[in-house]
């Protein structure tokens, strides 16, 4: 392969002796025998298009490139041109298709998922200046690139071996009878669009898309949340495909789909980690869940582990940090294969996996995962949502591994990482361009000459301004200090803070303050063994305070996070004065250094969501579910009318309803709550000028469409939760047929068609009194009316749900004397 790369980068055949050529041919022959990718998976569609070229050719990476003219739309005005500066890279870079107007390629492909790869050589072409290339790329309903500035992206790329060469890979699904159309649209009148190469390769149906027949337990899970499915309506962008080893696996070494497996070196931020290659000592055994086309054989024979640090410090993490675009959901795939000869039984090597500092796997035992067989590849998929914060252009996904304290071999290992961006609800996959063009030395010299005179003038003006500004600052600080002294002298002693001047203004008689030392003692220094839950805020630990006499739930914000400071303060100020049997009690908080921690009563039975679906917990009875709904309505009624001011929760959902040791439901998580007008008025209205907060599937349409927040927004969310309790499914299921995708729409459809039993949880079929079912659904749908003023109040809901429970009890009691057909719902 080294000899291949020399030829690719410009060495001529005349400089290579005959013996070397024969050796090269022999190596290529061996490589074709060794890399059995085409024998593993043969794509139905394989297009390699050299855009702007009039001839066909092949490259040493086994790719065949053909002319593009027959795939262009007949009305196109795009021209073909060679680059003014030839590329030293092999591939479709010796010509380009360019235009200042829109042009489209159309490909006849078979139905199913495809790799769509775009190749760009960012340089100047005749009559097309490099800096003017700015355009959008669409494939069917998806926007792959938006106002894509090729030169800006190429200059920001830090790969010295591929100067000015850009590569993007996407996964799209093509339906029956459809053609794959790719459209290039210039962003402005003085800009142009261009493309050097297009590659389309079929992939197996369920390589990255979710198999609808797969068991729920095997679906990807959101970090800290519900299951996630990548359905055929999704498009993906490959962000990273990384082999945990020291050598790239080229397209010719893939399993027939021409994927390139880069090395992970630049993304590993741990010190003293090692890469190990086990060679061909053990044969690999692929399975139905992990077929032989999943990844190359070679990939599973090398891995990265923790090196000498693992045995010295069990808290040491093997860590990867991957830059991503904020505002998208990502699918993270991890590849494992146990080949370590020291691992002979379950428990020999166990480790933990953290994504975004959330514990996602607490007992990774690859040997057990593969039925105690060595050399069996296995993959695990996770969904990660990266929210956008203001004008932030770059975020990071972190992956950490650490040995489990009970592991005999103190180590963790990984073979490969794949990360895919998933399109947003509008079909967009495009991220932002880099901020600035790096200056070349010539640019910097020119800038210095042009700005030398101006710099002198600025220096003089700056000196004068600095004196004036410094005087204002001194005066401001003196005034501020006097005000602070006056405030501190007049403040009550029962108010305290624990971090600098960032006062939380929390009365200590309502909310207890804990030191970080107390929190560490309560959780054994935040030992992952005590993690009982994860969420957007951070980990939740089961802890012991007051010398072990009190069990508490300790919610710890990710250290150093800026996202939760407002929600942290909001939760304390909102929740600390509240006292109600259906509101979770806040015991105290810790606000010290970079730590923000909340301490609550411990809820033995977790969240309501934990007992409805995607769980191994026993199913709740219908009467039990009804009582929980009543508890929740009572708690929300207290927020709306029982406190001094109206409190709008804004995030009512099953994961925020906790169940104590007696199964009493308590409303929790007040980080998004808002304070309305004092109680006593008919309805409190809060105009929201900032971004809408809440959870998708539960959001009041009146709130997110009109930015009008009232307590009836909580009523709407409760209505969704009532249907969730009845059906035992999530509010949104993208894997369902269109009619059933939205639980709300499906419930309305079933009600209108007189088929209510269709939405009842299978665990409850035949156990609901018909009168109770009808009344319960009517109550839920009344909560979901478009006009918030027509929805019932929370007090009304308490009475209506109690009435539904009475209907269930009456029929059940009558059934003792005379049989009742619970399926007879008209």
C-alpha positions in Angstrom: 0.0 0.0 0.0 2.9 2.4 0.6 4.0 1.8 -3.0 0.5 2.5 -4.2 0.4 5.8 -2.4 3.7 6.8 -3.9 2.2 6.4 -7.4 -0.9 8.2 -6.4 1.0 11.2 -5.2 2.8 11.8 -8.4 5.7 9.3 -8.9 5.9 8.2 -12.6 6.1 4.7 -13.9 9.4 5.5 -15.6 11.1 5.9 -12.2 10.0 2.4 -11.1 12.0 -0.6 -12.2 10.5 -3.6 -13.9 11.0 -5.7 -10.8 9.1 -3.2 -8.7 6.2 -3.2 -11.2 6.1 -7.0 -11.0 6.1 -6.8 -7.2 3.3 -4.2 -7.4 1.2 -6.5 -9.6 1.8 -9.4 -7.2 0.8 -7.2 -4.2 -2.4 -6.1 -6.0 -3.2 -9.7 -6.9 -2.7 -10.7 -3.2 -4.8 -7.6 -2.1 -7.7 -8.6 -4.5 -7.5 -12.1 -3.0 -7.3 -10.9 0.6 -9.9 -8.1 0.4 -12.9 -10.1 -0.4 -15.3 -7.2 -0.2 -17.0 -7.9 -3.5 -17.6 -11.5 -2.4 -19.2 -10.3 0.8 -21.6 -7.8 -0.6 -22.4 -7.0 -4.3 -24.2 -3.7 -4.7 -27.2 -3.6 -7.1 -26.2 0.0 -8.1 -22.7 1.2 -8.5 -22.2 4.6 -10.2 -18.9 6.3 -10.4 -19.3 9.6 -12.2 -16.5 11.9 -13.3 -18.2 15.2 -13.7 -17.2 17.2 -16.8 -15.2 14.3 -18.2 -15.8 12.9 -21.7 -13.8 9.6 -21.1 -14.0 6.7 -18.8 -11.1 5.6 -16.6 -10.2 3.6 -13.5 -8.1 4.4 -10.4 -5.9 2.1 -8.2 -8.5 2.0 -5.4 -10.7 -0.3 -7.6 -13.1 2.5 -8.6 -14.3 2.9 -12.2 -15.3 6.4 -13.4 -17.6 7.2 -16.3 -18.6 10.4 -18.2 -21.5 12.4 -16.7 -23.3 13.8 -19.7 -26.0 11.2 -20.0 -27.1 11.7 -16.4 -27.5 15.5 -16.7 -30.9 17.2 -17.1 -31.5 18.1 -20.8 -31.9 21.8 -20.0 -28.7 22.2 -18.1 -26.4 25.1 -18.8 -23.4 23.7 -16.8 -20.0 23.6 -18.5 -17.2 21.2 -18.3 -13.7 22.5 -17.4 -10.3 21.3 -16.2 -8.8 22.8 -13.1 -6.2 25.6 -13.6 -4.0 23.8 -11.1 -4.0 20.0 -11.6 -4.7 17.8 -8.6 -2.0 15.4 -7.4 -4.8 13.1 -6.0 -6.2 10.1 -7.9 -9.9 10.3 -8.5 -12.4 12.4 -10.4 -10.4 15.6 -10.0 -9.2 16.3 -13.5 -12.5 17.9 -14.6 -15.5 19.5 -13.1 -19.1 20.5 -14.0 -19.7 24.1 -13.2 -22.6 26.6 -13.6 -24.0 29.9 -12.4 -27.5 28.5 -12.7 -29.1 25.4 -11.3 -28.4 22.0 -12.8 -29.5 18.4 -11.9 -28.3 14.9 -12.2 -30.8 12.0 -12.4 -29.9 8.4 -11.8 -32.0 5.3 -12.5 -31.5 3.2 -9.4 -33.2 0.2 -7.7 -35.3 0.9 -4.6 -33.6 0.9 -1.2 -30.8 2.7 0.7 -27.8 4.2 -1.1 -24.5 5.7 -0.3 -24.3 9.1 -2.0 -20.7 10.4 -2.2 -19.7 13.9 -3.5 -16.1 14.8 -4.5 -15.0 18.4 -4.8 -11.6 19.8 -5.9 -11.6 23.4 -4.6 -9.5 25.4 -7.0 -10.0 27.9 -9.8 -11.3 26.8 -13.2 -11.3 28.8 -16.5 -13.7 31.7 -15.9 -14.6 30.4 -12.4 -12.7 31.9 -9.5 -12.2 29.7 -6.5 -13.6 32.1 -4.0 -17.0 32.4 -5.8 -18.0 28.8 -5.3 -21.0 28.9 -2.9 -24.0 26.7 -3.5 -26.7 24.4 -2.1 -27.0 20.6 -2.9 -30.3 18.8 -2.7 -31.1 15.1 -3.1 -34.8 14.5 -3.4 -36.5 16.1 -0.4 -33.2 16.5 1.5 -30.8 19.5 1.7 -27.4 18.0 1.9 -25.3 21.2 1.8 -26.7 24.7 2.3 -24.8 27.8 1.0 -21.7 25.6 1.0 -18.5 27.7 0.6 -16.1 25.2 -0.9 -12.9 27.3 -0.5 -13.7 28.1 3.1 -14.2 24.5 3.9 -11.1 23.4 2.0 -8.9 26.0 3.7 -10.3 25.0 7.1 -9.5 21.3 6.5 -6.4 20.2 8.4 -5.6 17.2 6.3 -2.2 18.1 4.5 -2.4 14.9 2.4 -5.6 16.1 0.6 -5.1 19.7 -0.1 -8.2 21.4 -1.5 -10.0 18.0 -1.9 -13.3 17.7 -0.1 -15.4 14.6 0.3 -18.9 14.2 1.7 -20.8 10.9 2.2 -24.6 10.6 2.7 -27.1 7.8 3.1 -30.5 8.2 1.4 -33.4 5.9 0.8 -34.9 5.7 -2.7 -38.5 4.5 -3.0 -40.1 2.3 -5.6 -40.3 3.8 -9.1 -38.2 6.8 -8.0 -35.0 8.2 -9.6 -32.3 9.6 -7.5 -32.0 13.3 -8.4 -29.2 15.5 -7.2 -29.5 19.3 -7.7 -26.8 21.9 -7.5 -28.0 25.5 -6.8 -25.7 28.6 -6.7 -26.4 30.7 -3.6 -26.2 34.1 -5.3 -26.1 35.8 -8.7 -22.3 36.1 -8.6 -21.6 32.6 -7.3 -21.5 29.3 -9.0 -22.0 25.6 -8.2 -19.6 22.8 -9.1 -19.0 19.1 -8.7 -16.1 16.9 -9.6 -17.4 13.4 -8.8 -20.5 11.6 -7.7 -20.6 8.0 -6.4 -23.8 6.0 -5.8 -23.5 2.6 -4.1 -26.3 0.4 -2.9 -26.1 -0.9 0.7 -27.9 -3.7 2.5 -31.4 -2.7 3.6 -30.7 -2.7 7.3 -27.0 -1.8 7.5 -27.7 1.6 9.0 -31.5 1.9 8.7 -33.6 0.2 11.4 -35.1 -3.2 10.7 -38.8 -3.0 11.5 -38.7 -6.6 12.7 -36.0 -6.0 15.3 -37.0 -6.5 18.9 -37.6 -3.2 20.8 -34.8 -4.1 23.3 -32.3 -4.0 20.4 -33.2 -0.6 19.1 -30.8 2.3 19.5 -31.6 4.4 22.6 -31.4 8.1 23.1 -28.7 8.9 25.6 -30.7 9.2 28.8 -34.0 8.6 27.0 -36.3 6.6 24.8 -35.6 4.3 21.9 -34.9 5.7 18.4 -35.4 4.3 14.9 -33.8 5.4 11.7 -36.6 4.8 9.3 -36.7 5.1 5.5 -37.7 8.7 5.7 -34.4 9.7 7.2 -31.2 10.8 5.5 -27.8 10.5 7.1 -24.5 12.2 6.7 -21.4 10.2 7.6 -19.5 12.4 10.1 -16.8 9.8 11.2 -15.9 6.3 10.2 -12.9 5.5 12.4 -10.9 2.3 12.9 -9.3 2.1 16.4 -5.9 1.2 15.0 -2.9 2.7 13.3 -3.6 2.3 9.6 -6.4 3.4 7.3 -8.5 0.7 5.7 -9.0 2.0 2.1 -12.1 1.6 -0.1 -10.6 -1.5 -1.7 -10.4 -3.1 1.7 -14.1 -2.6 2.5 -16.8 -5.2 2.3 -17.9 -4.2 -1.2 -19.3 -0.7 -0.5 -16.1 1.3 -1.0 -16.2 2.8 2.5 -12.9 4.3 3.9 -12.1 3.5 7.5 -9.9 6.3 8.8 -7.8 6.1 12.0 -9.0 7.5 15.2 -5.7 8.9 16.5 -6.6 12.6 16.2 -9.8 12.2 18.2 -8.4 10.2 21.2 -7.7 12.7 23.9 -6.6 10.2 26.6 -2.9 9.8 27.4 -1.0 6.5 27.1 -3.6 4.5 25.3 -2.5 1.7 23.1 -3.5 0.1 19.8 -3.3 -3.7 19.6 -3.4 -5.9 16.5 -4.3 -9.6 17.2 -3.6 -10.7 13.6 -5.1 -13.8 12.2 -4.7 -16.1 15.2 -8.5 -16.6 15.6 -11.1 -16.9 12.9 -14.0 -14.5 13.1 -17.6 -15.7 13.4 -20.1 -13.3 12.0 -23.8 -13.6 13.0 -27.2 -12.7 11.7 -27.2 -9.6 13.9 -23.7 -8.6 12.7 -23.3 -9.9 9.1 -19.9 -10.2 7.4 -20.6 -7.0 5.4 -20.9 -4.9 8.6 -17.2 -4.0 8.6 -14.0 -5.4 7.2 -12.4 -8.5 8.9 -9.3 -6.5 9.4 -11.1 -3.9 11.5 -12.2 -6.4 14.1 -8.6 -7.7 14.6 -7.3 -4.4 15.9 -8.5 -2.4 18.8 -7.6 0.5 21.2 -7.4 -0.2 24.9 -6.4 1.8 27.9 -2.7 1.0 28.2 -0.9 1.0 31.5 -3.1 3.7 33.1 -6.0 1.3 33.5 -4.4 -0.9 36.1 -3.0 2.1 38.0 -6.1 4.3 38.1 -9.5 2.8 37.8 -11.1 6.3 37.4 -9.0 6.8 34.2 -11.1 7.1 31.1 -10.4 6.0 27.5 -11.9 9.1 25.8 -12.7 10.2 22.2 -13.9 13.7 21.4 -15.7 14.2 18.0 -16.6 17.7 16.7 -20.1 17.9 15.3 -22.7 20.5 14.2 -25.2 21.5 16.9 -28.9 21.3 16.4 -29.0 17.7 15.1 -29.6 14.1 16.3 -26.7 11.7 15.7 -26.5 7.9 15.6 -23.3 6.6 17.2 -22.3 3.0 16.3 -19.6 1.2 18.3 -17.9 -2.0 17.0 -16.5 -4.6 19.4 -14.8 -8.0 19.0 -13.2 -9.9 21.9 -9.9 -11.5 20.8 -7.9 -11.1 24.0 -6.5 -14.5 24.9 -6.6 -13.6 28.6 -10.4 -13.4 28.5 -11.8 -16.9 29.0 -15.0 -16.4 30.9 -17.7 -13.9 31.8 -16.5 -11.2 34.2 -12.9 -11.3 33.0 -13.2 -7.9 31.3 -16.1 -5.6 32.2 -16.3 -1.9 31.5 -18.6 1.1 31.5 -19.5 3.4 28.6 -20.4 7.1 28.9 -21.7 9.2 26.1 -21.9 13.0 26.8 -21.0 12.0 30.4 -24.2 9.9 30.6 -23.7 6.3 31.7 -25.2 4.3 28.8 -23.7 0.8 29.5 -22.8 -0.2 33.1 -21.8 -3.8 32.5 -20.1 -4.2 29.1 -18.9 -7.8 28.9 -18.2 -8.5 25.2 -17.6 -12.2 26.0 -21.1 -12.5 27.5 -22.6 -10.5 24.7 -21.4 -13.1 22.2 -22.5 -16.2 24.1 -19.0 -16.7 25.5 -17.4 -17.0 22.1 -14.1 -15.3 21.2 -13.9 -13.6 17.8 -17.6 -12.7 17.3 -18.1 -9.1 16.1 -20.9 -7.1 17.7 -22.2 -3.5 17.3 -24.2 -1.2 19.6 -26.0 1.9 18.4 -26.9 5.0 20.4 -28.9 8.2 19.5 -27.5 11.5 20.7 -29.2 14.8 20.5 -26.9 17.9 20.3 -28.9 21.0 21.0 -28.0 24.3 19.4 -27.0 27.1 21.9 -27.3 30.6 20.4 -25.0 31.2 17.5 -22.7 28.2 18.4 -21.2 26.7 15.3 -19.4 23.7 16.7 -20.2 21.2 19.5 -18.6 17.9 20.6 -19.7 14.4 21.3 -17.7 12.6 23.9 -17.3 8.9 24.3 -15.6 7.5 27.4 -14.9 4.0 28.7 -13.7 2.9 32.1 -13.1 -0.5 33.7 -15.8 -1.7 36.0 -14.6 -2.1 39.6 -15.6 -5.8 39.6 -13.6 -6.6 36.4 -10.8 -9.1 36.7 -8.8 -7.3 33.9 -8.8 -3.6 34.5 -9.2 -2.5 30.9 -11.7 -1.3 28.2 -11.5 -1.7 24.5 -13.1 -0.6 21.2 -12.6 -1.6 17.6 -14.3 1.1 15.6 -16.6 4.2 15.7 -19.1 5.3 13.2 -21.1 8.6 13.7 -24.0 9.7 11.5 -25.9 13.0 11.5 -29.6 12.6 10.9 -31.7 15.1 9.1 -33.8 17.6 11.1 -37.6 17.7 10.6 -37.3 20.0 7.6 -35.1 17.5 5.8 -31.9 19.5 6.3 -28.5 18.0 6.9 -26.4 21.0 6.3 -24.1 22.5 9.0 -22.6 25.9 9.0 -19.4 26.9 7.2 -16.2 27.6 9.2 -16.0 31.1 10.5 -12.8 32.5 8.9 -10.4 31.9 6.1 -6.9 31.2 7.5 -4.5 33.7 6.0 -1.5 32.6 3.9 1.9 34.2 4.5 1.5 36.3 1.4 -2.0 37.4 2.5 -0.5 38.4 5.9 2.3 40.5 4.3 -0.2 42.3 2.1 -2.4 43.0 5.0 0.6 44.4 7.0 1.5 46.8 4.1 -2.0 48.0 3.6 -2.7 48.6 7.3 0.6 50.1 8.5 -0.6 53.7 8.2 -3.9 52.9 9.7 -2.3 51.1 12.6 -0.4 54.2 13.6 -3.5 56.3 13.7 -5.4 53.6 15.6 -2.6 53.4 18.2 -2.8 57.1 19.0 -6.6 57.0 19.2 -6.4 53.9 21.2 -4.1 55.4 23.8 -6.4 58.4 24.4 -9.5 56.1 24.5 -7.8 53.8 27.0 -7.3 56.7 29.5 -10.9 57.8 29.2 -12.2 54.2 29.4 -10.0 53.4 32.4 -11.4 56.4 34.3 -14.9 55.3 33.6 -14.2 51.8 34.8 -12.6 53.0 38.1 -15.7 55.2 38.8 -18.1 52.4 37.9 -16.3 49.9 40.2 -16.3 52.4 43.1 -20.1 53.1 42.8 -20.8 49.3 42.4 -18.8 48.5 45.5 -20.7 51.0 47.6 -24.0 49.5 46.4 -22.9 46.0 47.1 -21.8 46.9 50.7 -25.2 48.5 51.3 -27.0 45.5 49.9 -24.9 43.0 52.0 -25.5 44.9 55.2 -29.2 44.9 54.7 -29.6 41.3 53.6 -31.2 38.8 55.9 -29.0 36.2 57.4 -31.3 33.4 56.4 -30.4 33.9 52.8 -27.1 32.4 51.7 -25.0 31.4 48.7 -21.9 29.2 48.3 -20.3 30.5 45.2 -18.8 33.9 44.9 -21.3 36.7 44.2 -23.7 34.4 42.3 -26.4 34.6 45.0 -29.3 32.3 44.5 -31.4 34.1 47.1 -32.8 30.9 48.6 -34.1 30.9 52.2 -32.2 28.2 54.1 -35.3 27.4 56.2 -36.9 26.1 53.0 -34.0 24.6 51.2 -30.9 23.1 52.7 -27.4 23.9 51.5 -24.9 21.0 51.1 -21.2 21.3 50.6 -19.4 19.4 47.8 -17.7 17.3 50.4 -21.1 16.1 51.7 -22.1 15.3 48.2 -19.0 13.3 47.5 -19.4 11.4 50.8 -23.1 10.6 49.9 -22.2 9.1 46.6 -18.7 7.6 47.3 -17.2 10.3 45.2 -19.9 10.1 42.5 -19.2 6.4 41.9 -20.9 5.2 38.7 -22.2 2.2 40.6 -24.7 4.5 42.3 -26.1 6.0 39.0 -29.8 5.3 38.9 -30.7 7.6 35.9 -29.4 10.0 33.3 -30.9 13.0 31.7 -30.2 16.2 29.8 -29.1 17.8 33.2 -26.6 15.0 34.1 -26.4 11.8 36.1 -28.8 11.0 39.0 -27.2 9.1 41.9 -28.7 7.2 44.8 -27.0 8.6 47.9 -27.1 8.6 51.7 -27.0 11.7 53.9 -27.1 12.3 57.6 -24.8 9.4 58.4 -26.8 7.0 56.2 -30.1 7.7 57.8 -31.7 9.2 54.7 -31.7 8.0 51.2 -31.8 10.7 48.6 -31.7 11.3 44.8 -28.7 13.5 43.8 -28.9 15.1 40.4 -25.6 16.4 39.3 -25.2 18.9 36.5 -22.4 18.1 34.1 -19.4 19.9 35.6 -18.6 23.1 33.8 -21.8 23.1 31.8 -23.3 26.4 31.0 -26.6 25.0 29.6 -28.2 24.2 33.0 -27.4 27.2 35.1 -30.7 29.0 34.4 -32.7 25.7 34.9 -30.7 24.9 38.0 -31.6 28.3 39.6 -35.1 28.0 38.3 -35.7 24.6 39.8 -34.4 25.7 43.3 -36.4 29.0 43.3 -39.6 27.3 42.0 -39.5 24.1 43.9 -38.1 25.0 47.3 -41.3 26.7 48.7 -43.7 24.0 47.4 -45.2 21.4 49.7 -47.7 18.9 48.3 -48.0 15.1 48.4 -47.9 15.0 44.6 -44.9 17.3 44.1 -41.4 15.9 44.5 -39.7 17.5 47.5 -36.4 19.4 47.0 -34.3 18.7 50.1 -31.4 21.0 49.1 -28.7 22.0 46.7 -24.9 22.3 46.3 -23.5 25.3 44.4 -19.7 25.2 44.7 -16.9 25.7 42.2 -18.1 24.1 38.9 -20.6 21.9 40.7 -24.4 22.4 40.6 -26.2 19.7 42.4 -29.9 19.2 43.5 -30.9 16.8 46.2 -34.5 15.3 46.3 -36.4 12.7 48.2 -35.6 9.3 46.7 -38.3 7.7 44.6 -38.1 4.0 44.9 -40.0 3.1 41.7 -38.4 5.5 39.3 -40.4 7.3 36.6 -43.8 6.5 35.2 -42.2 5.9 31.8 -40.1 3.1 33.3 -43.4 1.1 33.8 -45.2 1.8 30.5 -43.0 0.5 27.6 -39.6 -0.6 26.5 -39.0 -2.0 30.0 -38.6 -5.3 31.9 -40.7 -4.0 34.8 -44.1 -5.7 35.4 -47.1 -3.9 33.7 -49.2 -1.6 35.8 -52.9 -2.5 36.2 -55.4 -0.1 34.7 -56.7 1.0 38.1 -53.2 1.7 39.2 -52.6 3.8 36.1 -55.8 5.7 36.6 -54.8 6.6 40.2 -51.4 7.8 39.0 -53.1 10.1 36.5 -55.3 11.5 39.3 -52.2 12.1 41.4 -50.5 14.0 38.6 -53.6 16.1 38.0 -53.7 17.0 41.7 -50.1 18.0 41.7 -50.5 20.2 38.6 -53.7 21.7 40.1 -51.7 22.7 43.1 -49.1 24.4 40.8 -51.8 26.3 39.0 -54.0 27.3 41.9 -52.5 26.2 45.2 -49.3 28.2 45.3 -49.0 32.0 45.8 -48.5 32.4 42.0 -49.4 30.3 39.1 -46.6 27.9 38.2 -46.6 26.5 34.6 -44.6 23.4 34.5 -43.9 23.4 30.7 -42.5 19.8 30.6 -45.3 17.4 31.8 -44.4 13.9 30.5 -44.1 10.4 31.8 -40.4 10.7 32.4 -41.0 13.6 34.8 -43.6 11.7 36.9 -41.8 9.9 39.7 -43.3 7.1 41.9 -42.4 6.7 45.6 -42.3 3.5 47.6 -46.1 3.4 47.9 -46.5 4.1 44.2 -47.8 7.7 44.8 -47.0 9.8 41.8 -45.1 13.1 42.1 -44.5 15.8 39.5 -40.8 16.5 39.1 -38.2 18.5 37.1 -39.1 22.2 37.3 -36.1 23.4 35.3 -38.3 24.8 32.5 -41.2 26.0 34.7 -42.4 29.6 34.5 -44.2 31.9 37.0 -47.5 33.4 35.9 -49.8 35.9 37.5 -51.0 35.5 41.1 -53.6 32.8 41.6 -57.2 33.8 41.7 -57.6 35.1 38.1 -59.2 32.9 35.5 -56.2 32.1 33.4 -52.5 33.1 33.7 -50.9 34.1 30.3 -47.2 34.3 29.8 -45.9 35.8 26.5 -42.8 33.9 25.5 -40.4 35.8 23.3 -37.5 33.3 23.6 -37.3 29.8 22.1 -40.1 27.4 22.9 -39.2 24.9 25.7 -40.6 21.5 26.3 -40.5 18.0 24.8 -41.4 17.0 21.3 -44.7 15.1 21.2 -46.1 16.9 24.3 -45.9 20.5 23.2 -49.1 22.6 23.1 -49.6 23.8 19.5 -51.0 27.1 20.7 -47.7 27.6 22.6 -45.3 26.8 19.8 -47.3 28.5 17.1 -48.3 31.7 18.9 -45.7 31.8 21.6 -48.6 32.0 24.1 -48.0 30.1 27.3 -50.8 29.4 29.8 -51.6 26.8 32.4 -53.7 25.2 29.6 -50.3 24.3 28.0 -49.8 21.9 30.9 -53.3 20.6 30.3 -52.4 19.7 26.7 -49.2 17.9 27.8 -51.2 16.0 30.4 -53.7 14.9 27.7 -50.8 13.4 25.7 -49.6 11.7 28.8 -53.1 10.2 29.5 -53.0 8.6 26.0 -49.5 7.4 26.7 -50.7 5.7 29.9 -53.7 4.1 28.0 -51.7 2.9 25.0 -48.4 2.0 26.6 -46.4 3.6 23.7 -44.5 6.8 23.0 -46.3 10.0 21.7 -44.3 9.8 18.4 -43.2 6.6 16.7 -41.5 7.2 13.3 -41.5 3.5 12.7 -45.3 3.3 12.6 -47.4 3.8 9.5 -48.3 7.4 8.9 -51.7 7.2 10.5 -50.3 5.8 13.7 -47.1 7.8 13.9 -48.6 10.5 16.1 -50.4 9.0 19.2 -52.7 12.1 19.4 -53.8 11.8 15.8 -54.3 8.1 16.0 -56.4 8.4 19.2 -58.6 11.0 17.5 -59.0 8.8 14.5 -60.0 5.8 16.6 -62.4 7.8 18.6 -64.1 9.2 15.5 -64.3 5.7 14.0 -65.6 3.9 17.1 -62.5 1.7 17.5 -61.2 2.8 20.9 -59.8 -0.7 21.8 -57.2 -0.3 19.0 -55.3 2.2 21.2 -55.4 0.2 24.4 -52.2 -1.3 25.6 -52.0 -5.1 24.9 -51.4 -5.6 28.6 -54.8 -4.0 29.4 -56.9 -5.6 26.6 -60.1 -7.0 28.1 -59.6 -5.4 31.5 -61.1 -1.9 31.0 -64.8 -1.2 31.6 -66.3 0.2 28.4 -67.8 3.2 30.1 -64.5 4.0 31.8 -62.5 3.7 28.6 -64.9 6.0 26.7 -64.9 8.6 29.5 -61.1 8.4 29.9 -60.5 9.0 26.1 -63.0 11.8 26.1 -61.2 13.5 29.0 -57.8 13.1 27.2 -59.1 14.5 23.9 -60.7 17.4 25.7 -57.2 18.3 26.9 -56.0 18.3 23.3 -58.4 20.9 21.8 -56.6 23.4 19.6 -58.2 26.4 21.4 -56.7 26.4 24.9 -59.6 28.3 26.4 -61.9 25.3 25.6 -59.7 22.8 27.5 -60.8 21.8 31.0 -59.0 23.3 34.0 -56.7 21.0 36.1 -59.3 21.0 38.9 -61.9 19.8 36.4 -59.5 17.1 35.3 -59.1 15.8 38.8 -62.9 15.4 39.1 -63.3 13.8 35.6 -60.5 11.3 36.2 -61.9 10.4 39.6 -65.3 9.8 37.9 -63.6 7.5 35.3 -62.0 5.5 38.2 -65.5 5.3 39.8 -66.9 3.9 36.5 -64.2 1.2 36.5 -64.8 0.3 40.1 -68.6 0.1 39.6 -68.4 -2.2 36.7 -65.8 -4.4 38.3 -67.9 -4.7 41.5 -71.0 -5.6 39.4 -69.0 -8.2 37.5 -68.7 -10.2 40.7 -72.5 -10.7 40.6 -73.0 -10.9 36.8 -70.4 -11.2 34.0 -69.5 -8.1 32.0 -68.0 -8.1 28.5 -65.2 -5.5 28.8 -64.5 -5.6 25.1 -68.0 -4.4 24.2 -67.1 -0.7 23.4 -69.5 1.1 21.1 
